[in-house]
Amino acid sequence: MDIFQELQRGIMDINNMRDKQRKTPYENHLATLVEGAGAFSWLLQPGKPDTYIDDVLGGAKMYSNRILTQYKDKEQSQVDWVNGFIKLFNALKEYTKQFYPRGLIWNANGVTAEEGLQQAKAQQPTVNGTSSQSNPAPTAGGAPPPPPPPPPLPPAFDITSSQSASTSSNDMGAVFADLNKGEAVTSGLKKVDKSQMTHKNPTLRAQAPAQPSRSDSNSSRGKSPAPTKKPESLRAKKPSRKDLEGNKWTVEHFDNEGTPVHIQAEKQQSILISRCKSTDVVVKGKANSIIVDGCQRVNLLAESLVSTIEVVNCTRFNVQVTGMLPSIQLDKVDQSSIYLSEESMRQIEVYTSKCSAINVVVPPKGEEQDSTECPIPEQFKSYINSRGELITEVVKQEG
């Protein structure tokens, strides 16, 4: 669409700038800008813009966290730059959530986007400062003002109310007409013989169906609906906590933290990250193991581990290890990226169960190349071989 050409051209310029400066010491800064610039494409994306911006910002944080790790306690201006960058896109996310919760809205009664763009260009001032049309030009290159709202609809005639009123009046008139007949009002009733009366015929009483018992009536009645879960927004928010008890770190209930949560770990210490949302966790040192449970949009940056990282019941979880990671286990995880280092990529073992959209990102082989995303298979084929054994193979997607 022509109206978004300038925006798309600007995003492409940022990508080209990064490609031309691969060996710069500010490579992580450029990568952060490239990943974050994609958030401005929310104008072209379907669905909720705040969710799209949050996903894009998660990719940018993977590089901005490297800047924080490199310059923390060394150069405060770099840390301030990262915090300002994240704050800018958080403000954009809140703006779209408030004014465009379901995406960009077009005026249904207006002109098309192409016609509106042509009208805006036609109303721009010419070289001598006069407008090409008699109408005054819009302010500072803005789009023409929207057309006035349509006039209110004339009051509609309520057919149902008039019909119901006439029907009710006719019914009441028929009732009064029957009452005025006197004794003749019962002349149309059917005469019932005594042999057909249950209270005067014992044979009919013996054949009468038995009344259902209380248990029968309860069984015929449908089951009561299951109690509904209390919405997450109505639950009391628990305070965030980061504690060290013995050899176990506990990080829980952090929600939309503006700055990363830092942990200085040792070899004999394990870490539990639970019930966190939209939070970055940075683990310095070599920890024994890390467990991530029930988290959403959490980014984990760790240096090295002795044993494993275990992730359970998480969505949109990203992990990056700069040193050694022997193994990682994922159970019921959706949309996750695992960024490996050159040290861990040759020895790591990845275990998945009931997972979807899991990608393993392998570091580039050379300085001029990019990282490679390797999706973990989700589709399998099973069959019985000639010896009666069940064989399961990964279905390869070709084409």
Secondary structure in CASP SS format (residue, H / E / C, confidence):
PFRMAT SS
TARGET T0000
AUTHOR 0000-0000-0000
METHOD secondary structure of the structure
MODEL  1
M C 1.00
D H 1.00
I H 1.00
F H 1.00
Q H 1.00
E H 1.00
L H 1.00
Q H 1.00
R H 1.00
G H 1.00
I H 1.00
M H 1.00
D H 1.00
I H 1.00
N H 1.00
N H 1.00
M H 1.00
R H 1.00
D H 1.00
K H 1.00
Q C 1.00
R C 1.00
K C 1.00
T C 1.00
P C 1.00
Y C 1.00
E H 1.00
N H 1.00
H H 1.00
L H 1.00
A H 1.00
T H 1.00
L H 1.00
V H 1.00
E H 1.00
G H 1.00
A H 1.00
G H 1.00
A H 1.00
F H 1.00
S H 1.00
W H 1.00
L H 1.00
L H 1.00
Q C 1.00
P C 1.00
G C 1.00
K C 1.00
P H 1.00
D H 1.00
T H 1.00
Y H 1.00
I H 1.00
D H 1.00
D H 1.00
V H 1.00
L H 1.00
G H 1.00
G H 1.00
A H 1.00
K H 1.00
M H 1.00
Y H 1.00
S H 1.00
N H 1.00
R H 1.00
I H 1.00
L H 1.00
T H 1.00
Q H 1.00
Y H 1.00
K C 1.00
D C 1.00
K C 1.00
E C 1.00
Q H 1.00
S H 1.00
Q H 1.00
V H 1.00
D H 1.00
W H 1.00
V H 1.00
N H 1.00
G H 1.00
F H 1.00
I H 1.00
K H 1.00
L H 1.00
F H 1.00
N H 1.00
A H 1.00
L H 1.00
K H 1.00
E H 1.00
Y H 1.00
T H 1.00
K H 1.00
Q H 1.00
F H 1.00
Y C 1.00
P C 1.00
R C 1.00
G C 1.00
L C 1.00
I C 1.00
W C 1.00
N C 1.00
A C 1.00
N C 1.00
G C 1.00
V C 1.00
T C 1.00
A H 1.00
E H 1.00
E H 1.00
G H 1.00
L H 1.00
Q H 1.00
Q H 1.00
A H 1.00
K H 1.00
A H 1.00
Q C 1.00
Q C 1.00
P E 1.00
T C 1.00
V C 1.00
N C 1.00
G C 1.00
T C 1.00
S E 1.00
S C 1.00
Q C 1.00
S C 1.00
N C 1.00
P C 1.00
A C 1.00
P C 1.00
T H 1.00
A H 1.00
G H 1.00
G C 1.00
A C 1.00
P C 1.00
P C 1.00
P C 1.00
P C 1.00
P C 1.00
P C 1.00
P C 1.00
P C 1.00
P C 1.00
L C 1.00
P C 1.00
P C 1.00
A C 1.00
F C 1.00
D C 1.00
I H 1.00
T H 1.00
S H 1.00
S H 1.00
Q H 1.00
S H 1.00
A H 1.00
S H 1.00
T H 1.00
S H 1.00
S H 1.00
N H 1.00
D H 1.00
M H 1.00
G H 1.00
A H 1.00
V H 1.00
F H 1.00
A H 1.00
D H 1.00
L H 1.00
N C 1.00
K C 1.00
G H 1.00
E H 1.00
A H 1.00
V H 1.00
T H 1.00
S C 1.00
G C 1.00
L C 1.00
K C 1.00
K C 1.00
V C 1.00
D C 1.00
K H 1.00
S H 1.00
Q H 1.00
M C 1.00
T H 1.00
H H 1.00
K H 1.00
N C 1.00
P H 1.00
T H 1.00
L H 1.00
R H 1.00
A H 1.00
Q H 1.00
A C 1.00
P C 1.00
A C 1.00
Q C 1.00
P C 1.00
S C 1.00
R H 1.00
S H 1.00
D H 1.00
S H 1.00
N H 1.00
S H 1.00
S H 1.00
R C 1.00
G C 1.00
K C 1.00
S C 1.00
P C 1.00
A C 1.00
P C 1.00
T C 1.00
K C 1.00
K C 1.00
P C 1.00
E H 1.00
S H 1.00
L H 1.00
R C 1.00
A C 1.00
K C 1.00
K C 1.00
P C 1.00
S C 1.00
R E 1.00
K E 1.00
D E 1.00
L E 1.00
E E 1.00
G C 1.00
N C 1.00
K E 1.00
W E 1.00
T E 1.00
V E 1.00
E E 1.00
H C 1.00
F C 1.00
D E 1.00
N C 1.00
E C 1.00
G C 1.00
T C 1.00
P C 1.00
V E 1.00
H E 1.00
I E 1.00
Q E 1.00
A C 1.00
E C 1.00
K C 1.00
Q C 1.00
Q C 1.00
S E 1.00
I E 1.00
L E 1.00
I E 1.00
S E 1.00
R C 1.00
C C 1.00
K E 1.00
S E 1.00
T E 1.00
D E 1.00
V E 1.00
V E 1.00
V E 1.00
K E 1.00
G E 1.00
K E 1.00
A E 1.00
N C 1.00
S E 1.00
I E 1.00
I E 1.00
V E 1.00
D E 1.00
G C 1.00
C C 1.00
Q E 1.00
R E 1.00
V E 1.00
N E 1.00
L E 1.00
L E 1.00
A E 1.00
E E 1.00
S E 1.00
L E 1.00
V C 1.00
S C 1.00
T E 1.00
I E 1.00
E E 1.00
V E 1.00
V E 1.00
N E 1.00
C E 1.00
T E 1.00
R E 1.00
F E 1.00
N E 1.00
V E 1.00
Q E 1.00
V E 1.00
T C 1.00
G C 1.00
M C 1.00
L C 1.00
P C 1.00
S E 1.00
I E 1.00
Q E 1.00
L E 1.00
D E 1.00
K E 1.00
V E 1.00
D E 1.00
Q E 1.00
S E 1.00
S E 1.00
I E 1.00
Y E 1.00
L C 1.00
S C 1.00
E C 1.00
E C 1.00
S C 1.00
M C 1.00
R C 1.00
Q C 1.00
I C 1.00
E E 1.00
V E 1.00
Y E 1.00
T E 1.00
S E 1.00
K C 1.00
C C 1.00
S E 1.00
A E 1.00
I E 1.00
N E 1.00
V E 1.00
V E 1.00
V E 1.00
P C 1.00
P C 1.00
K C 1.00
G C 1.00
E C 1.00
E C 1.00
Q C 1.00
D C 1.00
S C 1.00
T E 1.00
E E 1.00
C E 1.00
P E 1.00
I C 1.00
P C 1.00
E C 1.00
Q C 1.00
F E 1.00
K E 1.00
S E 1.00
Y E 1.00
I E 1.00
N C 1.00
S C 1.00
R C 1.00
G C 1.00
E C 1.00
L E 1.00
I E 1.00
T E 1.00
E E 1.00
V E 1.00
V C 1.00
K C 1.00
Q C 1.00
E C 1.00
G C 1.00
END
